[in-house]
Amino acid sequence: MTNSVLYLKNISEYAQQQNFRFGIRLSGSQTWLKKTCREWIDIVGEANSVLVGCGFGQYHQTINTKQGHQLLGQECELVIWDLSQDWDANSFSAVLGTLKGGGLLLLVGERSSHSFADQWLNKQLALLPVLSPNESTDSGIKMPMSNYSESRPECAVHQQDAIEAIKKVVTGHRKRPLVLTADRGRGKTSALGLASAELMASKAMSIVVTAPSSKAVLPLYEHLCAMIPQAIRVKDKVVWENSTLQFYSPDRLLKEMPDCDLLLVDEAAAIPIPMLQTMVEYYHRAVFSSTIYGYEGCGRGFTLKFIQWLKRHRPNYVPVHLYKPVRWQMNDPLELWHKKAFLLDDALDSQCVSESNLEFALINKADLMANEVLLRTIFSLLVNAHYQTTPNDLFQMLSDDAIEIWAASNSNTIVGCLLSVQEGGLDDELIEDICSGVRRPKGHLVPVSIANQLGIRLAAKQSSKRIMRIAVHPELQRQRIGSRLLSFFCKAQSESFISTSFGATDELIHFWQSNHFYPVKLGSKRDQASGCHSLIMVRNIQIDWDRHAHMMFNNHFRFSLNGIFSDLSPSLIRTLLSFGSKDKALQNSLDMWVPVLQNYAHGGANYESVAVAIEELIFSLSKGRIEKCSDLLLAKVLQHHDWNECCSSFSLSGRKQLEGQIRQEILSLLADLHCKM
């Protein structure tokens, strides 16, 4: 056994005694690296080892540096990661989560320092202990430096306490939802599975589970089936005697509203808050579980916004925080290093600002590298603002020259930031390939979509900037700081247009609309993570195709309401229809339909003969009048929901009662339009 392997053996024994994990950099020749790693793999066991990006031969678990998520739900005792290969921070985080207490992370290879991202990573790697060929066996264990300290909230519990709290949601009072939060590796999803198993084994039980994706709840299924081996699992459903557990995607759940004894919502931070609110209102026995930090997505916005709403509408809700790791010990050195290196441990300080003292500026990335506090503040703002912010976003922000960072500050304190990326400026040959569907170049999301989906080639030829993120300190929102920062950014641009793309919600659309952006494309499918349709909006700087794109959007949206958008929420329909153009031709068309609308409203004609007229009426309404349209009218007339579905959704006895409400509403709309009755 070489000195190097003896050194690893000493560290490993200490790690196992403390249930700690350690990260160690190996620095030496390629021959020495291979020999040392192979000897250590033989000791640990090939089946307990994961090699990432390493060319050390064929081993049981060998993956490339972007495949870390394939290991979710697994455990290992050794990870060897080759730093010289493509870097993927999300994949790295996922792999670290599989390394159990007593295990070692060995980092081999070197990274260049060409980009700011590599410089940041190398700075963090320098905090880890180094093993070289000359290392002696009596060297002490160099602990990673960390300013992180574990703080334990009042609601902190162990996993078994969390399991009991989940079970009490079923047996206790209604309308007291449980909010279960945890950092990564705390056994949150496992607790859901174990509690479900105990409930299903105790009596007939119907449990519904929802999450951004079915993969997110795999540990739930594994622990449930381990507790009840005789249970039958078919895809996303588990059956045990008279008990069932069934997975529903968030949008399907809200569409079908299945009855159940308990609703489990995992990774709730990645589900839009309006959807969570609907779940709370409909399901009176529910558990909302969320990862507060980590690569799965940020839960801080969930904590700040959803919990505040919950305090008002369900004041007896029960907060529970899982603080103790399941697979390693508290204050695990590798976890502390990981949080510091990937900025997962930074909380925002409370702020109070004066609008008159706000300053706006473009941030130089070199300044970010020189001022770690500035970098941490900006990334913390982004993490708070967006549930899908990941470690990869940090490294992309630092490495991509096309990304700019703009900030709003007050007395040298950053209170808001905006990330933009350069797009467009493509050549004719590439644009031709885009339009014909042959190529879809990365880094040009909006120009490619407009050229390919709307046929507006000029959008891809012109230079533009897309706003990727805009974030304001949560305590300072609704003070127009974001709008002022956005206005400053737009005025500083010489591009042809500014764009943005986001998961469409009423609140976000209203924000962009108030800042002179208009919609040009609504995605036909919901985003898996957010459950929302992606909306592209554009602000004209110096383009002449904006009216054309706007008209195309209106026509496509109206046509699709009874098709791909038939399950769109009524409030979102009202918001997007408010952008519609009220031209003279539309008004003339409506005038033609007024007599038959009057007939129907007073009890004559039949619905089928006037449905198109009612549709024309709705499309002709101004923004203020569209907001008065009921959910029932929009669902029946624009989305073509059938009579039975509408009666069920709006608790009506039958078609007669439903039509009575429609007739009454048409009378009111015609009166608002000052039509002669």
C-alpha positions as CSV (number, residue, x, y, z in Angstrom):
1,M,0.0,0.0,0.0
2,T,1.5,3.3,-1.1
3,N,1.8,6.3,1.2
4,S,-0.9,8.1,-0.8
5,V,-3.4,5.3,-0.2
6,L,-2.4,5.1,3.5
7,Y,-3.2,8.8,3.7
8,L,-6.6,8.2,2.1
9,K,-7.2,5.3,4.5
10,N,-6.5,7.5,7.5
11,I,-8.9,10.2,6.3
12,S,-11.5,7.5,5.5
13,E,-11.4,6.0,8.9
14,Y,-11.8,9.4,10.6
15,A,-14.7,10.2,8.2
16,Q,-16.4,7.0,9.1
17,Q,-16.0,7.6,12.8
18,Q,-17.6,11.0,12.5
19,N,-20.0,10.2,9.7
20,F,-18.5,13.0,7.8
21,R,-17.6,13.4,4.1
22,F,-14.4,15.0,2.8
23,G,-13.4,16.4,-0.5
24,I,-9.7,16.0,-1.5
25,R,-7.8,17.2,-4.5
26,L,-5.3,14.8,-6.0
27,S,-2.4,16.6,-7.7
28,G,0.3,14.6,-9.6
29,S,1.2,12.9,-12.8
30,Q,-1.5,11.1,-14.8
31,T,0.2,7.8,-14.0
32,W,0.2,8.5,-10.3
33,L,-3.5,9.6,-10.4
34,K,-4.6,6.4,-12.1
35,K,-2.6,4.2,-9.8
36,T,-3.8,5.9,-6.7
37,C,-7.4,5.9,-7.7
38,R,-7.4,2.3,-8.9
39,E,-5.9,1.2,-5.6
40,W,-8.4,3.1,-3.6
41,I,-11.3,1.8,-5.7
42,D,-10.1,-1.8,-5.0
43,I,-10.3,-1.0,-1.2
44,V,-13.7,0.7,-1.3
45,G,-15.2,-1.7,-3.8
46,E,-16.1,-1.0,-7.4
47,A,-19.8,-1.3,-6.6
48,N,-19.5,1.5,-4.0
49,S,-17.6,3.9,-6.4
50,V,-18.7,6.4,-9.0
51,L,-16.3,7.7,-11.6
52,V,-17.3,10.9,-13.4
53,G,-15.6,11.9,-16.6
54,C,-12.6,9.8,-15.7
55,G,-10.6,7.8,-18.3
56,F,-9.3,5.2,-15.7
57,G,-10.8,2.2,-17.4
58,Q,-14.2,0.5,-17.4
59,Y,-15.8,0.5,-13.9
60,H,-19.3,-0.4,-12.6
61,Q,-20.4,3.2,-12.3
62,T,-18.8,5.4,-14.9
63,I,-20.7,8.5,-16.2
64,N,-19.9,11.7,-18.0
65,T,-19.9,15.0,-16.2
66,K,-23.5,15.9,-17.3
67,Q,-25.1,12.7,-16.1
68,G,-25.2,13.2,-12.4
69,H,-28.9,13.3,-12.2
70,Q,-29.0,9.6,-13.3
71,L,-27.7,8.7,-9.8
72,L,-30.5,10.4,-7.8
73,G,-31.9,8.0,-5.2
74,Q,-28.6,6.0,-5.1
75,E,-25.8,5.9,-2.5
76,C,-22.0,5.5,-2.8
77,E,-18.9,5.7,-0.7
78,L,-16.5,7.1,-3.3
79,V,-16.8,9.7,-6.0
80,I,-13.9,10.5,-8.4
81,W,-14.5,13.6,-10.5
82,D,-12.2,14.7,-13.4
83,L,-12.1,18.5,-13.3
84,S,-10.4,18.7,-16.7
85,Q,-13.7,17.6,-18.4
86,D,-16.8,19.8,-19.2
87,W,-18.0,21.4,-16.0
88,D,-21.7,21.0,-15.0
89,A,-22.4,22.4,-11.5
90,N,-25.9,20.8,-11.4
91,S,-24.6,17.4,-12.2
92,F,-21.8,17.8,-9.6
93,S,-24.4,18.8,-6.9
94,A,-26.5,15.7,-7.7
95,V,-23.5,13.4,-7.5
96,L,-22.5,14.9,-4.1
97,G,-26.0,14.1,-2.8
98,T,-25.3,10.4,-3.4
99,L,-22.1,10.3,-1.4
100,K,-23.0,9.1,2.1
101,G,-21.3,9.8,5.4
102,G,-17.8,8.4,5.7
103,G,-17.3,8.7,2.0
104,L,-14.7,10.6,0.0
105,L,-14.8,12.9,-3.0
106,L,-11.6,12.8,-5.0
107,L,-11.0,15.6,-7.5
108,V,-8.5,14.9,-10.2
109,G,-7.3,16.9,-13.2
110,E,-7.0,20.7,-13.5
111,R,-9.2,23.5,-14.7
112,S,-8.0,26.5,-16.7
113,S,-8.5,30.0,-15.5
114,H,-9.7,31.4,-18.8
115,S,-13.2,32.4,-17.8
116,F,-14.4,34.1,-14.6
117,A,-16.4,31.0,-13.8
118,D,-13.2,28.9,-13.8
119,Q,-11.5,31.5,-11.7
120,W,-14.3,31.3,-9.2
121,L,-14.3,27.5,-9.1
122,N,-10.5,27.3,-8.7
123,K,-10.7,29.8,-5.8
124,Q,-13.2,27.5,-4.1
125,L,-11.2,24.3,-4.9
126,A,-8.2,25.9,-3.2
127,L,-10.1,25.6,0.1
128,L,-9.9,21.8,-0.1
129,P,-7.0,19.7,1.2
130,V,-4.5,18.5,-1.5
131,L,-3.0,15.0,-1.7
132,S,0.2,14.8,-3.8
133,P,2.7,11.9,-4.3
134,N,4.9,13.2,-1.5
135,E,2.2,13.3,1.1
136,S,3.1,11.6,4.3
137,T,0.8,9.3,6.2
138,D,0.9,11.3,9.4
139,S,-0.4,14.5,7.8
140,G,-3.4,16.0,9.6
141,I,-6.8,16.4,8.0
142,K,-7.1,19.9,6.7
143,M,-10.7,21.0,7.3
144,P,-12.3,23.1,4.5
145,M,-12.7,26.7,5.4
146,S,-16.3,27.9,5.8
147,N,-18.1,30.9,7.3
148,Y,-21.3,28.8,7.3
149,S,-22.9,27.9,10.7
150,E,-25.9,25.7,11.1
151,S,-28.9,27.6,12.5
152,R,-31.8,25.7,13.8
153,P,-35.3,27.2,13.4
154,E,-37.9,26.7,16.2
155,C,-39.8,24.3,14.0
156,A,-36.8,22.0,13.4
157,V,-37.4,18.3,13.9
158,H,-36.0,14.8,13.1
159,Q,-37.3,12.7,10.3
160,Q,-39.5,10.5,12.6
161,D,-41.1,13.6,14.0
162,A,-41.8,14.8,10.4
163,I,-43.4,11.4,9.7
164,E,-45.7,11.7,12.7
165,A,-46.6,15.3,11.6
166,I,-47.6,14.1,8.1
167,K,-49.8,11.4,9.6
168,K,-51.5,13.9,11.9
169,V,-52.7,15.9,8.9
170,V,-55.1,13.0,8.2
171,T,-56.1,12.4,11.8
172,G,-56.2,16.0,13.1
173,H,-58.3,19.0,12.3
174,R,-59.1,20.0,8.7
175,K,-57.7,23.2,7.1
176,R,-54.3,22.9,8.9
177,P,-51.9,22.2,6.1
178,L,-48.4,21.0,7.0
179,V,-45.5,22.8,5.4
180,L,-42.4,20.6,5.4
181,T,-39.1,22.3,4.5
182,A,-35.6,20.9,4.4
183,D,-32.2,21.4,2.9
184,R,-30.9,18.7,0.5
185,G,-30.2,15.2,1.9
186,R,-32.5,15.5,4.9
187,G,-34.9,12.7,3.8
188,K,-37.8,15.0,3.1
189,T,-39.3,13.0,0.2
190,S,-38.4,9.7,2.0
191,A,-40.5,10.9,5.0
192,L,-43.4,11.4,2.7
193,G,-43.0,7.8,1.5
194,L,-42.6,6.3,5.0
195,A,-45.7,8.2,6.3
196,S,-47.7,7.1,3.3
197,A,-46.8,3.5,4.0
198,E,-47.9,3.7,7.6
199,L,-51.1,5.4,6.7
200,M,-52.0,2.9,3.9
201,A,-51.1,0.0,6.2
202,S,-53.4,1.3,9.0
203,K,-56.6,1.6,7.1
204,A,-58.2,2.2,3.6
205,M,-56.5,5.3,2.4
206,S,-56.5,7.4,-0.8
207,I,-53.4,9.5,-1.2
208,V,-52.7,11.8,-4.1
209,V,-49.1,13.0,-4.8
210,T,-48.1,15.9,-7.1
211,A,-44.7,17.4,-7.9
212,P,-43.1,19.2,-10.9
213,S,-42.1,15.7,-12.3
214,S,-42.7,12.1,-11.3
215,K,-39.0,11.6,-11.1
216,A,-38.9,14.0,-8.1
217,V,-40.8,11.6,-6.0
218,L,-39.0,8.3,-6.8
219,P,-37.6,8.1,-3.2
220,L,-41.2,8.3,-2.0
221,Y,-42.2,5.2,-4.1
222,E,-39.0,3.4,-3.0
223,H,-39.6,3.8,0.7
224,L,-43.3,3.1,0.5
225,C,-42.7,-0.2,-1.4
226,A,-39.9,-1.1,1.0
227,M,-42.2,-0.7,3.9
228,I,-45.0,-2.7,2.1
229,P,-43.3,-5.2,-0.1
230,Q,-46.6,-6.7,-1.1
231,A,-47.9,-3.4,-2.6
232,I,-48.4,-3.4,-6.3
233,R,-46.9,-0.5,-8.3
234,V,-47.9,0.2,-11.8
235,K,-46.2,3.3,-13.3
236,D,-47.3,6.2,-11.0
237,K,-49.8,4.3,-8.9
238,V,-49.3,2.1,-5.9
239,V,-52.1,-0.2,-4.6
240,W,-52.1,-2.1,-1.3
241,E,-55.4,-3.8,-0.4
242,N,-58.0,-1.0,-0.2
243,S,-55.4,1.8,-0.2
244,T,-54.0,3.7,-3.2
245,L,-51.3,6.3,-3.8
246,Q,-51.5,8.0,-7.2
247,F,-49.3,10.6,-8.8
248,Y,-50.8,13.6,-10.8
249,S,-48.9,16.4,-12.5
250,P,-49.9,19.8,-11.0
251,D,-51.9,20.9,-14.1
252,R,-53.7,17.5,-14.3
253,L,-54.5,17.6,-10.6
254,L,-56.1,21.1,-10.8
255,K,-58.1,20.0,-13.9
256,E,-59.5,16.8,-12.5
257,M,-59.5,17.6,-8.8
258,P,-59.6,13.9,-7.7
259,D,-61.0,13.2,-4.2
260,C,-58.5,11.9,-1.7
261,D,-57.8,11.6,2.0
262,L,-54.5,13.3,1.8
263,L,-52.7,15.4,-0.8
264,L,-48.9,15.4,-0.8
265,V,-47.2,18.3,-2.8
266,D,-43.4,17.7,-3.2
267,E,-41.0,20.3,-4.4
268,A,-43.8,22.8,-4.0
269,A,-41.3,25.7,-4.5
270,A,-41.2,24.8,-8.2
271,I,-45.0,25.0,-8.6
272,P,-46.5,28.5,-9.3
273,I,-48.0,30.0,-6.2
274,P,-51.5,30.5,-7.7
275,M,-51.6,26.7,-8.3
276,L,-50.6,26.1,-4.7
277,Q,-53.3,28.4,-3.4
278,T,-55.9,26.6,-5.4
279,M,-54.7,23.3,-3.9
280,V,-55.0,24.8,-0.4
281,E,-58.5,26.0,-1.0
282,Y,-59.8,22.7,-2.5
283,Y,-57.8,20.1,-0.4
284,H,-58.3,20.5,3.3
285,R,-55.8,17.9,4.3
286,A,-52.5,18.6,2.5
287,V,-48.8,18.5,3.0
288,F,-46.6,21.0,1.1
289,S,-43.0,19.9,1.0
290,S,-40.1,22.0,-0.4
291,T,-36.3,22.0,-0.7
292,I,-35.3,25.4,0.6
293,Y,-31.8,25.5,-1.0
294,G,-30.2,23.3,-3.6
295,Y,-30.0,22.4,-7.2
296,E,-33.7,21.3,-7.3
297,G,-34.6,24.9,-7.2
298,C,-35.0,27.7,-4.7
299,G,-37.6,27.6,-2.0
300,R,-37.0,31.1,-0.7
301,G,-39.7,32.7,-2.9
302,F,-42.0,29.9,-1.7
303,T,-41.1,30.8,1.9
304,L,-41.6,34.5,1.4
305,K,-44.7,34.6,-0.7
306,F,-46.7,31.3,-0.3
307,I,-46.1,31.1,3.5
308,Q,-47.2,34.8,3.9
309,W,-50.4,34.0,2.0
310,L,-50.9,30.8,4.1
311,K,-50.6,32.8,7.3
312,R,-53.6,34.9,6.2
313,H,-55.8,32.1,4.8
314,R,-54.8,29.1,7.0
315,P,-53.5,30.7,10.2
316,N,-53.4,27.3,11.9
317,Y,-51.0,25.8,9.3
318,V,-48.1,23.7,10.8
319,P,-44.5,24.5,9.8
320,V,-41.9,21.7,10.2
321,H,-38.3,21.9,9.2
322,L,-36.1,18.9,8.7
323,Y,-32.7,20.0,9.8
324,K,-30.7,16.8,10.5
325,P,-29.1,15.1,7.4
326,V,-30.0,11.5,6.9
327,R,-26.9,10.3,5.1
328,W,-24.2,12.3,6.9
329,Q,-23.6,14.2,10.1
330,M,-24.4,17.8,10.9
331,N,-21.7,20.3,9.9
332,D,-20.4,17.8,7.3
333,P,-17.2,19.4,5.9
334,L,-18.1,18.6,2.2
335,E,-21.6,20.1,2.6
336,L,-20.3,23.2,4.2
337,W,-17.7,23.7,1.3
338,H,-20.4,23.0,-1.3
339,K,-22.8,25.6,0.1
340,K,-20.1,28.2,0.2
341,A,-18.6,27.4,-3.2
342,F,-22.0,27.4,-5.0
343,L,-23.5,30.3,-3.0
344,L,-26.2,28.1,-1.5
345,D,-25.8,29.5,2.0
346,D,-26.4,33.2,1.5
347,A,-29.5,35.0,3.0
348,L,-30.4,38.5,2.1
349,D,-30.2,41.2,4.8
350,S,-33.2,43.4,5.6
351,Q,-33.3,46.6,3.5
352,C,-34.9,50.0,3.7
353,V,-34.4,52.4,0.8
354,S,-35.3,55.8,-0.4
355,E,-36.4,55.9,-4.0
356,S,-34.6,59.2,-4.5
357,N,-31.3,57.6,-3.6
358,L,-31.5,54.7,-6.1
359,E,-28.6,54.4,-8.6
360,F,-28.5,52.1,-11.7
361,A,-25.4,50.7,-13.4
362,L,-23.9,47.9,-15.5
363,I,-21.8,45.7,-13.4
364,N,-18.4,44.6,-14.6
365,K,-17.7,40.9,-14.1
366,A,-14.2,41.6,-13.0
367,D,-15.6,43.6,-10.2
368,L,-17.7,40.6,-9.2
369,M,-14.6,38.5,-8.9
370,A,-12.8,41.2,-6.9
371,N,-15.8,41.7,-4.6
372,E,-17.2,38.4,-3.3
373,V,-19.8,40.2,-1.2
374,L,-21.2,41.8,-4.4
375,L,-21.3,38.5,-6.2
376,R,-23.1,36.8,-3.3
377,T,-25.6,39.6,-3.0
378,I,-26.5,39.5,-6.7
379,F,-26.8,35.7,-6.8
380,S,-28.9,35.7,-3.6
381,L,-31.3,38.1,-5.3
382,L,-31.6,35.8,-8.3
383,V,-32.1,32.8,-6.1
384,N,-34.9,34.5,-4.1
385,A,-36.6,35.7,-7.3
386,H,-36.7,32.5,-9.3
387,Y,-37.5,29.0,-8.2
388,Q,-35.5,27.4,-11.1
389,T,-32.2,29.2,-10.2
390,T,-29.5,26.5,-10.1
391,P,-25.7,26.3,-9.5
392,N,-25.3,26.2,-13.3
393,D,-26.8,29.7,-13.5
394,L,-24.0,31.0,-11.3
395,F,-21.3,29.6,-13.6
396,Q,-23.1,30.6,-16.8
397,M,-23.5,34.1,-15.5
398,L,-19.8,34.3,-14.9
399,S,-18.6,32.5,-18.0
400,D,-20.9,33.8,-20.8
401,D,-19.7,37.0,-22.4
402,A,-23.1,37.6,-23.9
403,I,-24.7,37.9,-20.4
404,E,-24.7,41.3,-18.8
405,I,-25.5,42.2,-15.2
406,W,-27.3,45.4,-14.4
407,A,-28.0,46.5,-10.8
408,A,-30.0,48.9,-8.7
409,S,-28.3,50.1,-5.6
410,N,-29.0,52.3,-2.6
411,S,-26.1,53.7,-0.6
412,N,-23.8,51.1,-2.3
413,T,-26.1,48.2,-1.3
414,I,-27.5,46.2,-4.2
415,V,-31.3,45.9,-3.9
416,G,-32.1,44.7,-7.4
417,C,-30.5,43.2,-10.5
418,L,-31.2,42.3,-14.1
419,L,-29.6,39.7,-16.3
420,S,-29.7,40.1,-20.1
421,V,-28.2,38.1,-22.9
422,Q,-27.3,39.2,-26.4
423,E,-29.3,37.5,-29.2
424,G,-29.8,37.8,-32.9
425,G,-27.5,39.2,-35.6
426,L,-27.7,35.9,-37.5
427,D,-26.7,35.6,-41.1
428,D,-29.1,34.8,-44.0
429,E,-28.0,31.2,-44.5
430,L,-28.5,30.3,-40.8
431,I,-31.9,32.1,-40.8
432,E,-33.0,30.1,-43.8
433,D,-32.1,26.9,-41.9
434,I,-33.9,28.1,-38.9
435,C,-37.1,28.8,-40.9
436,S,-37.0,25.5,-42.6
437,G,-36.5,23.7,-39.2
438,V,-33.0,22.4,-40.1
439,R,-31.1,24.2,-37.3
440,R,-31.9,25.7,-34.0
441,P,-28.8,27.5,-32.7
442,K,-28.4,27.8,-28.9
443,G,-28.3,31.2,-27.3
444,H,-30.9,32.8,-29.5
445,L,-34.2,31.8,-27.9
446,V,-36.5,34.6,-29.0
447,P,-35.1,35.4,-32.5
448,V,-35.2,31.7,-33.4
449,S,-38.8,31.3,-32.1
450,I,-40.1,34.4,-33.9
451,A,-38.4,33.5,-37.2
452,N,-39.4,29.9,-37.1
453,Q,-42.9,30.1,-35.6
454,L,-44.0,33.5,-36.9
455,G,-42.0,33.7,-40.2
456,I,-40.5,37.1,-39.3
457,R,-37.0,36.6,-40.4
458,L,-35.9,40.1,-39.7
459,A,-36.2,39.4,-35.9
460,A,-33.3,36.9,-36.2
461,K,-31.2,39.2,-38.4
462,Q,-31.6,42.2,-36.1
463,S,-29.6,42.5,-32.9
464,S,-31.6,42.2,-29.7
465,K,-31.3,41.5,-26.0
466,R,-33.4,39.1,-23.9
467,I,-33.9,39.7,-20.3
468,M,-33.2,36.4,-18.5
469,R,-34.0,37.4,-14.9
470,I,-35.0,40.5,-13.0
471,A,-34.9,40.4,-9.3
472,V,-35.7,42.9,-6.5
473,H,-35.1,42.4,-2.7
474,P,-38.3,40.8,-1.4
475,E,-38.8,43.4,1.2
476,L,-38.6,46.2,-1.4
477,Q,-41.0,44.8,-4.1
478,R,-43.9,46.8,-5.4
479,Q,-42.0,50.0,-5.0
480,R,-41.3,50.3,-8.8
481,I,-37.6,49.5,-8.3
482,G,-37.8,46.7,-10.9
483,S,-39.6,48.9,-13.4
484,R,-37.1,51.7,-12.9
485,L,-34.2,49.3,-13.4
486,L,-35.8,47.9,-16.5
487,S,-36.4,51.4,-17.9
488,F,-32.8,52.4,-17.3
489,F,-31.7,49.2,-19.1
490,C,-33.9,49.7,-22.1
491,K,-32.9,53.4,-22.5
492,A,-29.2,52.3,-22.6
493,Q,-29.7,49.9,-25.5
494,S,-29.0,50.4,-29.2
495,E,-30.5,47.0,-30.2
496,S,-33.6,46.8,-32.4
497,F,-35.8,45.3,-29.7
498,I,-35.8,43.9,-26.1
499,S,-37.4,40.6,-25.3
500,T,-38.2,38.3,-22.4
501,S,-39.6,34.8,-22.0
502,F,-41.1,33.4,-18.8
503,G,-43.8,31.1,-17.4
504,A,-47.0,33.1,-17.9
505,T,-48.9,34.2,-14.8
506,D,-51.2,37.2,-14.4
507,E,-48.8,39.0,-12.1
508,L,-45.8,38.7,-14.4
509,I,-47.7,39.6,-17.5
510,H,-49.1,42.8,-15.9
511,F,-45.5,43.8,-14.9
512,W,-44.2,43.5,-18.4
513,Q,-47.2,45.1,-19.9
514,S,-46.8,48.1,-17.7
515,N,-43.3,48.4,-19.0
516,H,-44.4,48.5,-22.7
517,F,-43.8,44.9,-23.6
518,Y,-46.4,43.0,-25.6
519,P,-46.9,39.3,-26.3
520,V,-45.9,37.6,-29.5
521,K,-45.8,33.9,-28.8
522,L,-47.5,31.7,-26.1
523,G,-46.0,28.2,-25.9
524,S,-48.3,25.3,-26.8
525,K,-47.2,23.1,-23.9
526,R,-46.8,23.8,-20.2
527,D,-43.3,23.9,-18.8
528,Q,-42.6,20.7,-16.8
529,A,-41.1,22.6,-13.8
530,S,-43.5,25.6,-13.5
531,G,-46.7,24.2,-14.9
532,C,-47.1,27.4,-17.0
533,H,-47.1,28.1,-20.7
534,S,-43.9,30.0,-21.8
535,L,-44.8,33.5,-23.0
536,I,-42.5,35.6,-25.2
537,M,-43.0,39.4,-24.9
538,V,-41.2,42.1,-26.9
539,R,-40.5,45.8,-26.4
540,N,-40.0,47.8,-29.6
541,I,-36.9,49.9,-29.8
542,Q,-36.5,50.3,-33.6
543,I,-38.5,47.6,-35.4
544,D,-41.4,47.8,-37.9
545,W,-42.7,44.3,-37.6
546,D,-44.2,44.7,-34.1
547,R,-47.8,45.3,-35.3
548,H,-47.6,42.3,-37.6
549,A,-46.4,40.1,-34.7
550,H,-49.0,41.5,-32.4
551,M,-51.9,40.7,-34.8
552,M,-50.5,37.2,-35.4
553,F,-50.5,36.6,-31.6
554,N,-54.1,37.7,-31.2
555,N,-55.3,35.6,-34.1
556,H,-53.4,32.5,-32.9
557,F,-54.4,32.9,-29.3
558,R,-58.1,33.3,-30.1
559,F,-58.1,30.4,-32.5
560,S,-56.3,28.1,-29.9
561,L,-58.6,28.8,-26.9
562,N,-60.8,25.9,-27.8
563,G,-57.8,23.7,-28.6
564,I,-54.3,23.7,-27.0
565,F,-55.3,26.4,-24.6
566,S,-58.7,24.9,-23.6
567,D,-57.4,24.4,-20.0
568,L,-55.9,27.9,-19.6
569,S,-57.1,29.7,-16.5
570,P,-59.9,32.3,-17.1
571,S,-57.8,35.0,-15.4
572,L,-54.9,34.4,-17.8
573,I,-57.3,34.5,-20.7
574,R,-58.6,37.9,-19.6
575,T,-55.1,39.2,-19.2
576,L,-53.9,38.1,-22.6
577,L,-57.2,39.2,-24.4
578,S,-56.6,42.7,-22.9
579,F,-53.8,43.1,-25.5
580,G,-56.2,42.5,-28.4
581,S,-56.7,45.2,-31.0
582,K,-60.2,46.8,-31.2
583,D,-60.3,47.7,-34.8
584,K,-63.2,49.1,-36.8
585,A,-63.8,45.8,-38.8
586,L,-64.4,44.0,-35.5
587,Q,-66.9,46.6,-34.4
588,N,-68.7,46.4,-37.7
589,S,-68.9,42.6,-37.4
590,L,-70.3,42.9,-33.9
591,D,-73.0,45.4,-35.0
592,M,-74.2,42.7,-37.4
593,W,-74.7,40.3,-34.5
594,V,-76.4,42.6,-32.0
595,P,-80.0,41.7,-33.0
596,V,-79.5,37.9,-32.6
597,L,-77.6,38.5,-29.3
598,Q,-80.6,40.5,-28.1
599,N,-82.9,37.7,-29.1
600,Y,-80.9,35.1,-27.2
601,A,-80.4,37.2,-24.1
602,H,-84.3,37.6,-23.9
603,G,-84.9,33.9,-24.3
604,G,-85.1,33.5,-28.0
605,A,-82.8,31.6,-30.5
606,N,-80.6,28.8,-29.2
607,Y,-77.0,28.8,-28.0
608,E,-75.6,26.9,-31.0
609,S,-76.9,29.6,-33.4
610,V,-75.4,32.5,-31.4
611,A,-72.2,31.0,-30.0
612,V,-70.1,32.7,-32.7
613,A,-71.8,36.0,-32.0
614,I,-71.1,35.8,-28.3
615,E,-67.5,35.0,-29.2
616,E,-67.3,38.2,-31.3
617,L,-68.9,40.1,-28.5
618,I,-66.2,39.0,-26.0
619,F,-63.3,39.7,-28.5
620,S,-64.6,43.2,-29.0
621,L,-64.6,44.2,-25.4
622,S,-62.2,46.7,-24.0
623,K,-59.8,45.7,-21.2
624,G,-62.1,46.9,-18.5
625,R,-65.1,45.0,-19.8
626,I,-63.2,41.8,-20.5
627,E,-62.4,41.7,-16.8
628,K,-66.1,41.6,-16.1
629,C,-66.6,38.4,-18.1
630,S,-67.3,35.4,-15.8
631,D,-65.2,32.3,-15.7
632,L,-68.3,30.4,-16.9
633,L,-68.7,32.6,-20.0
634,L,-65.0,32.2,-21.0
635,A,-65.0,28.4,-20.4
636,K,-68.2,27.7,-22.4
637,V,-67.9,30.2,-25.2
638,L,-64.2,30.6,-25.9
639,Q,-62.8,27.3,-24.6
640,H,-65.8,25.2,-25.8
641,H,-66.2,23.2,-22.6
642,D,-69.2,20.9,-22.9
643,W,-72.4,21.5,-20.9
644,N,-71.8,18.7,-18.4
645,E,-68.2,19.9,-17.7
646,C,-69.4,23.4,-17.1
647,C,-72.2,22.4,-14.8
648,S,-69.8,20.3,-12.8
649,S,-67.1,23.0,-12.6
650,F,-69.5,25.8,-11.6
651,S,-71.9,23.7,-9.4
652,L,-74.9,24.2,-11.7
653,S,-77.9,21.9,-11.8
654,G,-78.0,21.6,-15.6
655,R,-78.0,23.3,-19.0
656,K,-81.1,25.4,-18.3
657,Q,-79.5,27.1,-15.3
658,L,-76.2,27.5,-17.1
659,E,-77.8,29.1,-20.1
660,G,-79.8,31.4,-17.8
661,Q,-76.6,32.8,-16.4
662,I,-75.1,33.2,-19.9
663,R,-78.2,35.1,-21.1
664,Q,-78.1,37.4,-18.1
665,E,-74.4,38.1,-18.6
666,I,-75.0,39.0,-22.3
667,L,-77.7,41.4,-21.3
668,S,-75.2,43.1,-19.0
669,L,-72.4,43.3,-21.6
670,L,-74.8,44.7,-24.2
671,A,-75.9,47.3,-21.8
672,D,-72.3,48.3,-21.1
673,L,-71.8,48.7,-24.8
674,H,-74.7,51.1,-24.9
675,C,-76.5,48.8,-27.4
676,K,-80.2,49.6,-27.9
677,M,-82.4,46.9,-26.4
